[in-house]
Amino acid sequence: MTTEELFVEVQKALEEIRPFLNSDGGDITLISIEEGKHVKVRLEGACTSCSVNQMTLRAGVETTIKKFAPQIETVVNIL
Protein backbone atom coordinates (compact mmCIF):
# COMPACT_ATOMS: atom_id res chain seq x y z
CA MET A 1 0.00 0.00 0.00
CA THR A 2 1.41 3.40 -0.96
CA THR A 3 1.61 6.27 1.51
CA GLU A 4 -1.32 7.95 -0.23
CA GLU A 5 -3.42 4.78 -0.13
CA LEU A 6 -2.63 4.31 3.55
CA PHE A 7 -3.68 7.90 4.28
CA VAL A 8 -6.98 7.33 2.44
CA GLU A 9 -7.65 4.08 4.31
CA VAL A 10 -6.97 5.68 7.71
CA GLN A 11 -9.26 8.59 6.79
CA LYS A 12 -11.99 6.08 5.84
CA ALA A 13 -11.59 4.46 9.25
CA LEU A 14 -11.91 7.81 11.00
CA GLU A 15 -15.03 8.60 8.97
CA GLU A 16 -16.54 5.32 10.18
CA ILE A 17 -15.83 6.03 13.86
CA ARG A 18 -16.55 9.80 13.73
CA PRO A 19 -20.39 9.54 14.10
CA PHE A 20 -19.95 7.67 17.39
CA LEU A 21 -17.57 10.32 18.70
CA ASN A 22 -19.84 13.12 17.43
CA SER A 23 -22.83 11.61 19.25
CA ASP A 24 -20.95 12.17 22.52
CA GLY A 25 -19.84 15.69 21.57
CA GLY A 26 -16.38 14.66 20.41
CA ASP A 27 -14.40 14.41 17.21
CA ILE A 28 -11.07 13.14 15.90
CA THR A 29 -8.41 14.54 13.58
CA LEU A 30 -5.61 12.65 11.85
CA ILE A 31 -2.31 14.33 12.72
CA SER A 32 0.19 12.05 10.99
CA ILE A 33 1.15 8.56 9.91
CA GLU A 34 4.78 7.79 10.67
CA GLU A 35 6.88 5.04 9.12
CA GLY A 36 3.71 3.60 7.58
CA LYS A 37 2.70 1.99 10.87
CA HIS A 38 2.25 4.60 13.61
CA VAL A 39 -0.84 6.83 13.56
CA LYS A 40 -1.13 10.03 15.57
CA VAL A 41 -4.60 11.47 16.11
CA ARG A 42 -6.11 14.22 18.21
CA LEU A 43 -9.30 13.52 20.14
CA GLU A 44 -11.30 16.75 20.30
CA GLY A 45 -14.34 18.27 21.95
CA ALA A 46 -15.86 16.23 24.76
CA CYS A 47 -13.33 13.46 24.04
CA THR A 48 -10.48 15.54 25.48
CA SER A 49 -11.87 15.50 29.00
CA CYS A 50 -13.67 12.16 28.87
CA SER A 51 -12.48 9.70 31.50
CA VAL A 52 -12.73 6.79 29.06
CA ASN A 53 -10.89 8.40 26.12
CA GLN A 54 -8.03 5.87 26.29
CA MET A 55 -10.56 3.03 26.12
CA THR A 56 -12.25 4.79 23.18
CA LEU A 57 -8.88 5.18 21.50
CA ARG A 58 -7.97 1.49 21.88
CA ALA A 59 -11.33 -0.24 21.54
CA GLY A 60 -12.91 2.03 18.96
CA VAL A 61 -10.38 4.05 17.02
CA GLU A 62 -7.41 1.67 16.90
CA THR A 63 -9.57 -1.36 16.11
CA THR A 64 -11.34 0.49 13.29
CA ILE A 65 -8.10 1.82 11.81
CA LYS A 66 -6.55 -1.67 11.86
CA LYS A 67 -9.62 -3.02 10.06
CA PHE A 68 -8.91 -0.64 7.17
CA ALA A 69 -5.10 -0.70 7.42
CA PRO A 70 -3.86 -3.89 9.14
CA GLN A 71 -0.21 -2.80 8.96
CA ILE A 72 -0.82 -0.07 11.54
CA GLU A 73 0.88 -1.01 14.82
CA THR A 74 0.07 1.90 17.12
CA VAL A 75 -2.48 4.67 17.43
CA VAL A 76 -1.73 7.47 19.89
CA ASN A 77 -3.63 10.56 20.94
CA ILE A 78 -1.62 13.78 20.69
CA LEU A 79 -2.78 16.40 23.16
PDB file with SEQRES, HELIX, SHEET and CRYST1 records, atoms N, CA, C and O in Angstrom:
SEQRES   1 A   79  MET THR THR GLU GLU LEU PHE VAL GLU VAL GLN LYS ALA          
SEQRES   2 A   79  LEU GLU GLU ILE ARG PRO PHE LEU ASN SER ASP GLY GLY          
SEQRES   3 A   79  ASP ILE THR LEU ILE SER ILE GLU GLU GLY LYS HIS VAL          
SEQRES   4 A   79  LYS VAL ARG LEU GLU GLY ALA CYS THR SER CYS SER VAL          
SEQRES   5 A   79  ASN GLN MET THR LEU ARG ALA GLY VAL GLU THR THR ILE          
SEQRES   6 A   79  LYS LYS PHE ALA PRO GLN ILE GLU THR VAL VAL ASN ILE          
SEQRES   7 A   79  LEU                                                          
HELIX    1 AA1 THR A    3  SER A   23  1                                  21    
HELIX    2 AA2 ALA A   46  THR A   48  5                                   3    
HELIX    3 AA3 ASN A   53  MET A   55  1                                   3    
HELIX    4 AA4 THR A   56  GLU A   62  3                                   7    
HELIX    5 AA5 THR A   63  PHE A   68  1                                   6    
SHEET    1 AA1 3 GLY A  26  GLU A  34  0                                        
SHEET    2 AA1 3 HIS A  38  GLY A  45 -1                                        
SHEET    3 AA1 3 THR A  74  ASN A  77  1                                        
CRYST1    1.000    1.000    1.000  90.00  90.00  90.00 P 1           1          
ATOM      1  N   MET A   1       0.856  -1.181   0.000  1.00  0.00           N  
ATOM      2  CA  MET A   1       0.000   0.000   0.000  1.00  0.00           C  
ATOM      3  C   MET A   1       0.899   1.240   0.000  1.00  0.00           C  
ATOM      4  O   MET A   1       1.821   1.348   0.809  1.00  0.00           O  
ATOM      5  N   THR A   2       0.623   2.165  -0.908  1.00  0.00           N  
ATOM      6  CA  THR A   2       1.407   3.399  -0.959  1.00  0.00           C  
ATOM      7  C   THR A   2       1.048   4.300   0.223  1.00  0.00           C  
ATOM      8  O   THR A   2       0.050   4.078   0.909  1.00  0.00           O  
ATOM      9  N   THR A   3       1.871   5.309   0.444  1.00  0.00           N  
ATOM     10  CA  THR A   3       1.610   6.269   1.515  1.00  0.00           C  
ATOM     11  C   THR A   3       0.260   6.944   1.314  1.00  0.00           C  
ATOM     12  O   THR A   3      -0.490   7.141   2.270  1.00  0.00           O  
ATOM     13  N   GLU A   4      -0.045   7.294   0.078  1.00  0.00           N  
ATOM     14  CA  GLU A   4      -1.317   7.954  -0.225  1.00  0.00           C  
ATOM     15  C   GLU A   4      -2.496   7.022   0.037  1.00  0.00           C  
ATOM     16  O   GLU A   4      -3.512   7.439   0.593  1.00  0.00           O  
ATOM     17  N   GLU A   5      -2.358   5.763  -0.365  1.00  0.00           N  
ATOM     18  CA  GLU A   5      -3.425   4.784  -0.130  1.00  0.00           C  
ATOM     19  C   GLU A   5      -3.633   4.553   1.363  1.00  0.00           C  
ATOM     20  O   GLU A   5      -4.767   4.427   1.826  1.00  0.00           O  
ATOM     21  N   LEU A   6      -2.541   4.500   2.106  1.00  0.00           N  
ATOM     22  CA  LEU A   6      -2.633   4.312   3.552  1.00  0.00           C  
ATOM     23  C   LEU A   6      -3.365   5.489   4.193  1.00  0.00           C  
ATOM     24  O   LEU A   6      -4.226   5.298   5.051  1.00  0.00           O  
ATOM     25  N   PHE A   7      -3.021   6.699   3.776  1.00  0.00           N  
ATOM     26  CA  PHE A   7      -3.684   7.899   4.283  1.00  0.00           C  
ATOM     27  C   PHE A   7      -5.184   7.834   4.016  1.00  0.00           C  
ATOM     28  O   PHE A   7      -5.986   8.142   4.898  1.00  0.00           O  
ATOM     29  N   VAL A   8      -5.566   7.436   2.807  1.00  0.00           N  
ATOM     30  CA  VAL A   8      -6.980   7.328   2.437  1.00  0.00           C  
ATOM     31  C   VAL A   8      -7.675   6.279   3.298  1.00  0.00           C  
ATOM     32  O   VAL A   8      -8.791   6.510   3.763  1.00  0.00           O  
ATOM     33  N   GLU A   9      -7.044   5.144   3.516  1.00  0.00           N  
ATOM     34  CA  GLU A   9      -7.654   4.079   4.315  1.00  0.00           C  
ATOM     35  C   GLU A   9      -7.838   4.507   5.768  1.00  0.00           C  
ATOM     36  O   GLU A   9      -8.869   4.214   6.375  1.00  0.00           O  
ATOM     37  N   VAL A  10      -6.851   5.194   6.328  1.00  0.00           N  
ATOM     38  CA  VAL A  10      -6.974   5.676   7.711  1.00  0.00           C  
ATOM     39  C   VAL A  10      -8.081   6.721   7.794  1.00  0.00           C  
ATOM     40  O   VAL A  10      -8.847   6.730   8.758  1.00  0.00           O  
ATOM     41  N   GLN A  11      -8.176   7.593   6.808  1.00  0.00           N  
ATOM     42  CA  GLN A  11      -9.257   8.587   6.790  1.00  0.00           C  
ATOM     43  C   GLN A  11     -10.621   7.904   6.706  1.00  0.00           C  
ATOM     44  O   GLN A  11     -11.569   8.343   7.357  1.00  0.00           O  
ATOM     45  N   LYS A  12     -10.733   6.839   5.916  1.00  0.00           N  
ATOM     46  CA  LYS A  12     -11.990   6.079   5.839  1.00  0.00           C  
ATOM     47  C   LYS A  12     -12.347   5.516   7.209  1.00  0.00           C  
ATOM     48  O   LYS A  12     -13.508   5.551   7.618  1.00  0.00           O  
ATOM     49  N   ALA A  13     -11.356   5.002   7.910  1.00  0.00           N  
ATOM     50  CA  ALA A  13     -11.589   4.456   9.251  1.00  0.00           C  
ATOM     51  C   ALA A  13     -12.094   5.542  10.192  1.00  0.00           C  
ATOM     52  O   ALA A  13     -13.026   5.315  10.964  1.00  0.00           O  
ATOM     53  N   LEU A  14     -11.485   6.713  10.128  1.00  0.00           N  
ATOM     54  CA  LEU A  14     -11.912   7.814  10.997  1.00  0.00           C  
ATOM     55  C   LEU A  14     -13.325   8.270  10.655  1.00  0.00           C  
ATOM     56  O   LEU A  14     -14.095   8.638  11.543  1.00  0.00           O  
ATOM     57  N   GLU A  15     -13.665   8.246   9.374  1.00  0.00           N  
ATOM     58  CA  GLU A  15     -15.034   8.602   8.974  1.00  0.00           C  
ATOM     59  C   GLU A  15     -16.042   7.594   9.518  1.00  0.00           C  
ATOM     60  O   GLU A  15     -17.175   7.959   9.834  1.00  0.00           O  
ATOM     61  N   GLU A  16     -15.640   6.339   9.627  1.00  0.00           N  
ATOM     62  CA  GLU A  16     -16.541   5.323  10.176  1.00  0.00           C  
ATOM     63  C   GLU A  16     -16.761   5.514  11.677  1.00  0.00           C  
ATOM     64  O   GLU A  16     -17.874   5.318  12.165  1.00  0.00           O  
ATOM     65  N   ILE A  17     -15.730   5.890  12.405  1.00  0.00           N  
ATOM     66  CA  ILE A  17     -15.833   6.034  13.864  1.00  0.00           C  
ATOM     67  C   ILE A  17     -16.351   7.420  14.269  1.00  0.00           C  
ATOM     68  O   ILE A  17     -16.894   7.581  15.362  1.00  0.00           O  
ATOM     69  N   ARG A  18     -16.187   8.409  13.402  1.00  0.00           N  
ATOM     70  CA  ARG A  18     -16.552   9.799  13.728  1.00  0.00           C  
ATOM     71  C   ARG A  18     -17.996   9.975  14.219  1.00  0.00           C  
ATOM     72  O   ARG A  18     -18.198  10.706  15.188  1.00  0.00           O  
ATOM     73  N   PRO A  19     -19.017   9.345  13.603  1.00  0.00           N  
ATOM     74  CA  PRO A  19     -20.389   9.536  14.102  1.00  0.00           C  
ATOM     75  C   PRO A  19     -20.568   9.124  15.568  1.00  0.00           C  
ATOM     76  O   PRO A  19     -21.350   9.739  16.294  1.00  0.00           O  
ATOM     77  N   PHE A  20     -19.853   8.098  15.995  1.00  0.00           N  
ATOM     78  CA  PHE A  20     -19.947   7.668  17.394  1.00  0.00           C  
ATOM     79  C   PHE A  20     -19.328   8.714  18.317  1.00  0.00           C  
ATOM     80  O   PHE A  20     -19.867   9.003  19.385  1.00  0.00           O  
ATOM     81  N   LEU A  21     -18.200   9.276  17.902  1.00  0.00           N  
ATOM     82  CA  LEU A  21     -17.568  10.323  18.696  1.00  0.00           C  
ATOM     83  C   LEU A  21     -18.429  11.580  18.700  1.00  0.00           C  
ATOM     84  O   LEU A  21     -18.595  12.219  19.740  1.00  0.00           O  
ATOM     85  N   ASN A  22     -18.983  11.938  17.531  1.00  0.00           N  
ATOM     86  CA  ASN A  22     -19.845  13.122  17.428  1.00  0.00           C  
ATOM     87  C   ASN A  22     -21.069  13.004  18.319  1.00  0.00           C  
ATOM     88  O   ASN A  22     -21.517  13.997  18.893  1.00  0.00           O  
ATOM     89  N   SER A  23     -21.614  11.797  18.439  1.00  0.00           N  
ATOM     90  CA  SER A  23     -22.827  11.614  19.248  1.00  0.00           C  
ATOM     91  C   SER A  23     -22.578  11.908  20.720  1.00  0.00           C  
ATOM     92  O   SER A  23     -23.515  12.188  21.467  1.00  0.00           O  
ATOM     93  N   ASP A  24     -21.309  11.847  21.142  1.00  0.00           N  
ATOM     94  CA  ASP A  24     -20.948  12.174  22.522  1.00  0.00           C  
ATOM     95  C   ASP A  24     -20.307  13.555  22.631  1.00  0.00           C  
ATOM     96  O   ASP A  24     -19.744  13.905  23.668  1.00  0.00           O  
ATOM     97  N   GLY A  25     -20.396  14.339  21.554  1.00  0.00           N  
ATOM     98  CA  GLY A  25     -19.844  15.689  21.570  1.00  0.00           C  
ATOM     99  C   GLY A  25     -18.357  15.751  21.273  1.00  0.00           C  
ATOM    100  O   GLY A  25     -17.711  16.761  21.554  1.00  0.00           O  
ATOM    101  N   GLY A  26     -17.807  14.687  20.712  1.00  0.00           N  
ATOM    102  CA  GLY A  26     -16.380  14.656  20.411  1.00  0.00           C  
ATOM    103  C   GLY A  26     -16.105  14.591  18.926  1.00  0.00           C  
ATOM    104  O   GLY A  26     -17.020  14.583  18.103  1.00  0.00           O  
ATOM    105  N   ASP A  27     -14.832  14.543  18.601  1.00  0.00           N  
ATOM    106  CA  ASP A  27     -14.399  14.408  17.213  1.00  0.00           C  
ATOM    107  C   ASP A  27     -12.966  13.896  17.220  1.00  0.00           C  
ATOM    108  O   ASP A  27     -12.361  13.728  18.278  1.00  0.00           O  
ATOM    109  N   ILE A  28     -12.431  13.650  16.033  1.00  0.00           N  
ATOM    110  CA  ILE A  28     -11.068  13.140  15.899  1.00  0.00           C  
ATOM    111  C   ILE A  28     -10.447  13.712  14.639  1.00  0.00           C  
ATOM    112  O   ILE A  28     -11.120  13.867  13.619  1.00  0.00           O  
ATOM    113  N   THR A  29      -9.155  14.026  14.713  1.00  0.00           N  
ATOM    114  CA  THR A  29      -8.409  14.539  13.577  1.00  0.00           C  
ATOM    115  C   THR A  29      -7.149  13.707  13.401  1.00  0.00           C  
ATOM    116  O   THR A  29      -6.463  13.391  14.373  1.00  0.00           O  
ATOM    117  N   LEU A  30      -6.851  13.355  12.161  1.00  0.00           N  
ATOM    118  CA  LEU A  30      -5.608  12.653  11.851  1.00  0.00           C  
ATOM    119  C   LEU A  30      -4.477  13.671  11.841  1.00  0.00           C  
ATOM    120  O   LEU A  30      -4.527  14.652  11.100  1.00  0.00           O  
ATOM    121  N   ILE A  31      -3.460  13.440  12.659  1.00  0.00           N  
ATOM    122  CA  ILE A  31      -2.307  14.334  12.721  1.00  0.00           C  
ATOM    123  C   ILE A  31      -1.215  13.855  11.765  1.00  0.00           C  
ATOM    124  O   ILE A  31      -0.709  14.631  10.954  1.00  0.00           O  
ATOM    125  N   SER A  32      -0.856  12.571  11.866  1.00  0.00           N  
ATOM    126  CA  SER A  32       0.188  12.050  10.986  1.00  0.00           C  
ATOM    127  C   SER A  32       0.189  10.530  10.979  1.00  0.00           C  
ATOM    128  O   SER A  32      -0.391   9.878  11.846  1.00  0.00           O  
ATOM    129  N   ILE A  33       0.859   9.991   9.971  1.00  0.00           N  
ATOM    130  CA  ILE A  33       1.151   8.561   9.905  1.00  0.00           C  
ATOM    131  C   ILE A  33       2.659   8.474   9.735  1.00  0.00           C  
ATOM    132  O   ILE A  33       3.205   8.970   8.750  1.00  0.00           O  
ATOM    133  N   GLU A  34       3.329   7.848  10.686  1.00  0.00           N  
ATOM    134  CA  GLU A  34       4.782   7.792  10.668  1.00  0.00           C  
ATOM    135  C   GLU A  34       5.273   6.380  10.376  1.00  0.00           C  
ATOM    136  O   GLU A  34       4.777   5.400  10.933  1.00  0.00           O  
ATOM    137  N   GLU A  35       6.250   6.303   9.499  1.00  0.00           N  
ATOM    138  CA  GLU A  35       6.879   5.039   9.117  1.00  0.00           C  
ATOM    139  C   GLU A  35       5.877   4.019   8.582  1.00  0.00           C  
ATOM    140  O   GLU A  35       6.155   2.820   8.568  1.00  0.00           O  
ATOM    141  N   GLY A  36       4.715   4.494   8.142  1.00  0.00           N  
ATOM    142  CA  GLY A  36       3.708   3.605   7.584  1.00  0.00           C  
ATOM    143  C   GLY A  36       3.055   2.671   8.573  1.00  0.00           C  
ATOM    144  O   GLY A  36       2.352   1.743   8.175  1.00  0.00           O  
ATOM    145  N   LYS A  37       3.279   2.903   9.889  1.00  0.00           N  
ATOM    146  CA  LYS A  37       2.701   1.987  10.873  1.00  0.00           C  
ATOM    147  C   LYS A  37       2.317   2.628  12.198  1.00  0.00           C  
ATOM    148  O   LYS A  37       1.778   1.951  13.073  1.00  0.00           O  
ATOM    149  N   HIS A  38       2.581   3.913  12.361  1.00  0.00           N  
ATOM    150  CA  HIS A  38       2.248   4.603  13.607  1.00  0.00           C  
ATOM    151  C   HIS A  38       1.352   5.797  13.288  1.00  0.00           C  
ATOM    152  O   HIS A  38       1.751   6.713  12.569  1.00  0.00           O  
ATOM    153  N   VAL A  39       0.139   5.773  13.831  1.00  0.00           N  
ATOM    154  CA  VAL A  39      -0.842   6.829  13.564  1.00  0.00           C  
ATOM    155  C   VAL A  39      -0.948   7.740  14.781  1.00  0.00           C  
ATOM    156  O   VAL A  39      -1.056   7.279  15.917  1.00  0.00           O  
ATOM    157  N   LYS A  40      -0.913   9.039  14.516  1.00  0.00           N  
ATOM    158  CA  LYS A  40      -1.132  10.032  15.567  1.00  0.00           C  
ATOM    159  C   LYS A  40      -2.432  10.753  15.253  1.00  0.00           C  
ATOM    160  O   LYS A  40      -2.633  11.252  14.146  1.00  0.00           O  
ATOM    161  N   VAL A  41      -3.310  10.798  16.244  1.00  0.00           N  
ATOM    162  CA  VAL A  41      -4.596  11.471  16.108  1.00  0.00           C  
ATOM    163  C   VAL A  41      -4.760  12.462  17.250  1.00  0.00           C  
ATOM    164  O   VAL A  41      -4.003  12.441  18.220  1.00  0.00           O  
ATOM    165  N   ARG A  42      -5.749  13.320  17.123  1.00  0.00           N  
ATOM    166  CA  ARG A  42      -6.106  14.223  18.212  1.00  0.00           C  
ATOM    167  C   ARG A  42      -7.591  14.047  18.487  1.00  0.00           C  
ATOM    168  O   ARG A  42      -8.431  14.333  17.634  1.00  0.00           O  
ATOM    169  N   LEU A  43      -7.907  13.570  19.700  1.00  0.00           N  
ATOM    170  CA  LEU A  43      -9.298  13.523  20.139  1.00  0.00           C  
ATOM    171  C   LEU A  43      -9.691  14.935  20.528  1.00  0.00           C  
ATOM    172  O   LEU A  43      -8.930  15.631  21.200  1.00  0.00           O  
ATOM    173  N   GLU A  44     -10.883  15.366  20.105  1.00  0.00           N  
ATOM    174  CA  GLU A  44     -11.300  16.749  20.297  1.00  0.00           C  
ATOM    175  C   GLU A  44     -12.667  16.832  20.955  1.00  0.00           C  
ATOM    176  O   GLU A  44     -13.365  15.830  21.107  1.00  0.00           O  
ATOM    177  N   GLY A  45     -13.032  18.044  21.341  1.00  0.00           N  
ATOM    178  CA  GLY A  45     -14.342  18.275  21.946  1.00  0.00           C  
ATOM    179  C   GLY A  45     -14.460  17.554  23.274  1.00  0.00           C  
ATOM    180  O   GLY A  45     -13.532  17.567  24.083  1.00  0.00           O  
ATOM    181  N   ALA A  46     -15.605  16.926  23.496  1.00  0.00           N  
ATOM    182  CA  ALA A  46     -15.861  16.229  24.756  1.00  0.00           C  
ATOM    183  C   ALA A  46     -14.883  15.082  24.980  1.00  0.00           C  
ATOM    184  O   ALA A  46     -14.685  14.652  26.116  1.00  0.00           O  
ATOM    185  N   CYS A  47     -14.272  14.586  23.913  1.00  0.00           N  
ATOM    186  CA  CYS A  47     -13.332  13.463  24.039  1.00  0.00           C  
ATOM    187  C   CYS A  47     -12.058  13.850  24.783  1.00  0.00           C  
ATOM    188  O   CYS A  47     -11.374  12.981  25.324  1.00  0.00           O  
ATOM    189  N   THR A  48     -11.728  15.141  24.819  1.00  0.00           N  
ATOM    190  CA  THR A  48     -10.482  15.541  25.475  1.00  0.00           C  
ATOM    191  C   THR A  48     -10.557  15.391  26.982  1.00  0.00           C  
ATOM    192  O   THR A  48      -9.549  15.104  27.628  1.00  0.00           O  
ATOM    193  N   SER A  49     -11.733  15.581  27.548  1.00  0.00           N  
ATOM    194  CA  SER A  49     -11.868  15.498  29.002  1.00  0.00           C  
ATOM    195  C   SER A  49     -12.591  14.240  29.464  1.00  0.00           C  
ATOM    196  O   SER A  49     -12.823  14.058  30.659  1.00  0.00           O  
ATOM    197  N   CYS A  50     -12.943  13.384  28.535  1.00  0.00           N  
ATOM    198  CA  CYS A  50     -13.675  12.162  28.869  1.00  0.00           C  
ATOM    199  C   CYS A  50     -12.768  11.200  29.623  1.00  0.00           C  
ATOM    200  O   CYS A  50     -11.617  10.992  29.239  1.00  0.00           O  
ATOM    201  N   SER A  51     -13.284  10.619  30.691  1.00  0.00           N  
ATOM    202  CA  SER A  51     -12.479   9.702  31.504  1.00  0.00           C  
ATOM    203  C   SER A  51     -12.215   8.373  30.816  1.00  0.00           C  
ATOM    204  O   SER A  51     -11.340   7.625  31.252  1.00  0.00           O  
ATOM    205  N   VAL A  52     -12.940   8.062  29.766  1.00  0.00           N  
ATOM    206  CA  VAL A  52     -12.731   6.788  29.062  1.00  0.00           C  
ATOM    207  C   VAL A  52     -12.098   6.997  27.681  1.00  0.00           C  
ATOM    208  O   VAL A  52     -12.213   6.127  26.818  1.00  0.00           O  
ATOM    209  N   ASN A  53     -11.428   8.144  27.459  1.00  0.00           N  
ATOM    210  CA  ASN A  53     -10.893   8.400  26.122  1.00  0.00           C  
ATOM    211  C   ASN A  53      -9.808   7.406  25.716  1.00  0.00           C  
ATOM    212  O   ASN A  53      -9.674   7.114  24.528  1.00  0.00           O  
ATOM    213  N   GLN A  54      -9.029   6.875  26.661  1.00  0.00           N  
ATOM    214  CA  GLN A  54      -8.030   5.866  26.294  1.00  0.00           C  
ATOM    215  C   GLN A  54      -8.700   4.565  25.876  1.00  0.00           C  
ATOM    216  O   GLN A  54      -8.216   3.880  24.975  1.00  0.00           O  
ATOM    217  N   MET A  55      -9.808   4.219  26.523  1.00  0.00           N  
ATOM    218  CA  MET A  55     -10.558   3.035  26.121  1.00  0.00           C  
ATOM    219  C   MET A  55     -11.169   3.259  24.732  1.00  0.00           C  
ATOM    220  O   MET A  55     -11.159   2.360  23.891  1.00  0.00           O  
ATOM    221  N   THR A  56     -11.694   4.452  24.501  1.00  0.00           N  
ATOM    222  CA  THR A  56     -12.246   4.793  23.184  1.00  0.00           C  
ATOM    223  C   THR A  56     -11.161   4.691  22.125  1.00  0.00           C  
ATOM    224  O   THR A  56     -11.388   4.160  21.038  1.00  0.00           O  
ATOM    225  N   LEU A  57      -9.983   5.204  22.449  1.00  0.00           N  
ATOM    226  CA  LEU A  57      -8.877   5.177  21.497  1.00  0.00           C  
ATOM    227  C   LEU A  57      -8.512   3.744  21.142  1.00  0.00           C  
ATOM    228  O   LEU A  57      -8.349   3.427  19.964  1.00  0.00           O  
ATOM    229  N   ARG A  58      -8.380   2.877  22.132  1.00  0.00           N  
ATOM    230  CA  ARG A  58      -7.966   1.493  21.882  1.00  0.00           C  
ATOM    231  C   ARG A  58      -9.097   0.650  21.291  1.00  0.00           C  
ATOM    232  O   ARG A  58      -8.922   0.006  20.257  1.00  0.00           O  
ATOM    233  N   ALA A  59     -10.243   0.657  21.945  1.00  0.00           N  
ATOM    234  CA  ALA A  59     -11.334  -0.241  21.543  1.00  0.00           C  
ATOM    235  C   ALA A  59     -12.041   0.229  20.281  1.00  0.00           C  
ATOM    236  O   ALA A  59     -12.463  -0.591  19.465  1.00  0.00           O  
ATOM    237  N   GLY A  60     -12.171   1.518  20.115  1.00  0.00           N  
ATOM    238  CA  GLY A  60     -12.907   2.027  18.960  1.00  0.00           C  
ATOM    239  C   GLY A  60     -12.018   2.461  17.819  1.00  0.00           C  
ATOM    240  O   GLY A  60     -12.096   1.916  16.718  1.00  0.00           O  
ATOM    241  N   VAL A  61     -11.177   3.439  18.079  1.00  0.00           N  
ATOM    242  CA  VAL A  61     -10.383   4.051  17.018  1.00  0.00           C  
ATOM    243  C   VAL A  61      -9.322   3.095  16.482  1.00  0.00           C  
ATOM    244  O   VAL A  61      -9.253   2.861  15.275  1.00  0.00           O  
ATOM    245  N   GLU A  62      -8.500   2.546  17.363  1.00  0.00           N  
ATOM    246  CA  GLU A  62      -7.415   1.672  16.903  1.00  0.00           C  
ATOM    247  C   GLU A  62      -7.948   0.436  16.186  1.00  0.00           C  
ATOM    248  O   GLU A  62      -7.421   0.046  15.144  1.00  0.00           O  
ATOM    249  N   THR A  63      -8.979  -0.173  16.733  1.00  0.00           N  
ATOM    250  CA  THR A  63      -9.565  -1.359  16.105  1.00  0.00           C  
ATOM    251  C   THR A  63     -10.101  -1.036  14.715  1.00  0.00           C  
ATOM    252  O   THR A  63      -9.900  -1.806  13.776  1.00  0.00           O  
ATOM    253  N   THR A  64     -10.777   0.094  14.581  1.00  0.00           N  
ATOM    254  CA  THR A  64     -11.339   0.485  13.287  1.00  0.00           C  
ATOM    255  C   THR A  64     -10.239   0.798  12.281  1.00  0.00           C  
ATOM    256  O   THR A  64     -10.326   0.391  11.122  1.00  0.00           O  
ATOM    257  N   ILE A  65      -9.209   1.513  12.710  1.00  0.00           N  
ATOM    258  CA  ILE A  65      -8.099   1.819  11.806  1.00  0.00           C  
ATOM    259  C   ILE A  65      -7.437   0.534  11.329  1.00  0.00           C  
ATOM    260  O   ILE A  65      -7.131   0.399  10.144  1.00  0.00           O  
ATOM    261  N   LYS A  66      -7.213  -0.409  12.237  1.00  0.00           N  
ATOM    262  CA  LYS A  66      -6.553  -1.666  11.862  1.00  0.00           C  
ATOM    263  C   LYS A  66      -7.419  -2.510  10.931  1.00  0.00           C  
ATOM    264  O   LYS A  66      -6.900  -3.322  10.165  1.00  0.00           O  
ATOM    265  N   LYS A  67      -8.728  -2.323  10.993  1.00  0.00           N  
ATOM    266  CA  LYS A  67      -9.618  -3.020  10.060  1.00  0.00           C  
ATOM    267  C   LYS A  67      -9.373  -2.529   8.629  1.00  0.00           C  
ATOM    268  O   LYS A  67      -9.390  -3.318   7.684  1.00  0.00           O  
ATOM    269  N   PHE A  68      -9.149  -1.232   8.480  1.00  0.00           N  
ATOM    270  CA  PHE A  68      -8.914  -0.638   7.166  1.00  0.00           C  
ATOM    271  C   PHE A  68      -7.451  -0.736   6.736  1.00  0.00           C  
ATOM    272  O   PHE A  68      -7.153  -0.845   5.547  1.00  0.00           O  
ATOM    273  N   ALA A  69      -6.542  -0.698   7.710  1.00  0.00           N  
ATOM    274  CA  ALA A  69      -5.100  -0.704   7.417  1.00  0.00           C  
ATOM    275  C   ALA A  69      -4.396  -1.613   8.428  1.00  0.00           C  
ATOM    276  O   ALA A  69      -3.859  -1.130   9.425  1.00  0.00           O  
ATOM    277  N   PRO A  70      -4.394  -2.923   8.177  1.00  0.00           N  
ATOM    278  CA  PRO A  70      -3.860  -3.893   9.142  1.00  0.00           C  
ATOM    279  C   PRO A  70      -2.386  -3.692   9.503  1.00  0.00           C  
ATOM    280  O   PRO A  70      -1.941  -4.175  10.544  1.00  0.00           O  
ATOM    281  N   GLN A  71      -1.628  -2.994   8.669  1.00  0.00           N  
ATOM    282  CA  GLN A  71      -0.214  -2.803   8.963  1.00  0.00           C  
ATOM    283  C   GLN A  71       0.043  -1.783  10.063  1.00  0.00           C  
ATOM    284  O   GLN A  71       1.170  -1.666  10.544  1.00  0.00           O  
ATOM    285  N   ILE A  72      -0.982  -1.045  10.467  1.00  0.00           N  
ATOM    286  CA  ILE A  72      -0.821  -0.067  11.541  1.00  0.00           C  
ATOM    287  C   ILE A  72      -0.560  -0.802  12.855  1.00  0.00           C  
ATOM    288  O   ILE A  72      -1.287  -1.725  13.220  1.00  0.00           O  
ATOM    289  N   GLU A  73       0.495  -0.373  13.560  1.00  0.00           N  
ATOM    290  CA  GLU A  73       0.879  -1.012  14.818  1.00  0.00           C  
ATOM    291  C   GLU A  73       0.413  -0.235  16.042  1.00  0.00           C  
ATOM    292  O   GLU A  73       0.019  -0.831  17.045  1.00  0.00           O  
ATOM    293  N   THR A  74       0.456   1.095  15.963  1.00  0.00           N  
ATOM    294  CA  THR A  74       0.070   1.900  17.120  1.00  0.00           C  
ATOM    295  C   THR A  74      -0.795   3.078  16.693  1.00  0.00           C  
ATOM    296  O   THR A  74      -0.667   3.607  15.589  1.00  0.00           O  
ATOM    297  N   VAL A  75      -1.672   3.466  17.597  1.00  0.00           N  
ATOM    298  CA  VAL A  75      -2.477   4.673  17.427  1.00  0.00           C  
ATOM    299  C   VAL A  75      -2.370   5.433  18.742  1.00  0.00           C  
ATOM    300  O   VAL A  75      -2.718   4.905  19.798  1.00  0.00           O  
ATOM    301  N   VAL A  76      -1.889   6.671  18.678  1.00  0.00           N  
ATOM    302  CA  VAL A  76      -1.728   7.466  19.890  1.00  0.00           C  
ATOM    303  C   VAL A  76      -2.454   8.795  19.744  1.00  0.00           C  
ATOM    304  O   VAL A  76      -2.555   9.362  18.656  1.00  0.00           O  
ATOM    305  N   ASN A  77      -2.958   9.272  20.879  1.00  0.00           N  
ATOM    306  CA  ASN A  77      -3.631  10.562  20.940  1.00  0.00           C  
ATOM    307  C   ASN A  77      -2.602  11.628  21.288  1.00  0.00           C  
ATOM    308  O   ASN A  77      -1.896  11.514  22.290  1.00  0.00           O  
ATOM    309  N   ILE A  78      -2.521  12.655  20.464  1.00  0.00           N  
ATOM    310  CA  ILE A  78      -1.622  13.781  20.694  1.00  0.00           C  
ATOM    311  C   ILE A  78      -2.449  14.902  21.311  1.00  0.00           C  
ATOM    312  O   ILE A  78      -3.442  15.345  20.734  1.00  0.00           O  
ATOM    313  N   LEU A  79      -2.036  15.346  22.471  1.00  0.00           N  
ATOM    314  CA  LEU A  79      -2.784  16.405  23.163  1.00  0.00           C  
ATOM    315  C   LEU A  79      -2.444  17.777  22.633  1.00  0.00           C  
ATOM    316  O   LEU A  79      -2.987  18.774  23.109  1.00  0.00           O  
TER     317      LEU A  79                                                      
END                                                                             
